[in-house]
Amino acid sequence: MSSPETPPARWRKSTRCGPSNCVEVARLDGDAISVRDTQDTATILAFGPAEWRRFAEDVKDGRFDRP
């Protein structure tokens, strides 16, 4: 999470947002990448740079696509 010295997070919405479901991504502290659901902004998942790259590669490769 951000500290008093850290500027507020700049959350970016996915370009694939649906009418009710959407995710947002931000860099909070250091190199961590944070993800949250726009319907539940209190719950934030944080990933290190290597974890985030792996996740992004898996998404691009279709690993999480529904049949």
Secondary structure in CASP SS format (residue, H / E / C, confidence):
PFRMAT SS
TARGET T0000
AUTHOR 0000-0000-0000
METHOD secondary structure of the structure
MODEL  1
M C 1.00
S C 1.00
S C 1.00
P C 1.00
E C 1.00
T C 1.00
P C 1.00
P C 1.00
A C 1.00
R C 1.00
W C 1.00
R E 1.00
K E 1.00
S C 1.00
T C 1.00
R C 1.00
C C 1.00
G C 1.00
P C 1.00
S C 1.00
N C 1.00
C C 1.00
V E 1.00
E E 1.00
V E 1.00
A E 1.00
R E 1.00
L C 1.00
D C 1.00
G C 1.00
D C 1.00
A C 1.00
I E 1.00
S E 1.00
V E 1.00
R E 1.00
D E 1.00
T C 1.00
Q C 1.00
D E 1.00
T E 1.00
A E 1.00
T E 1.00
I E 1.00
L E 1.00
A E 1.00
F E 1.00
G C 1.00
P H 1.00
A H 1.00
E H 1.00
W H 1.00
R H 1.00
R H 1.00
F H 1.00
A H 1.00
E H 1.00
D H 1.00
V H 1.00
K H 1.00
D C 1.00
G C 1.00
R C 1.00
F C 1.00
D C 1.00
R C 1.00
P C 1.00
END
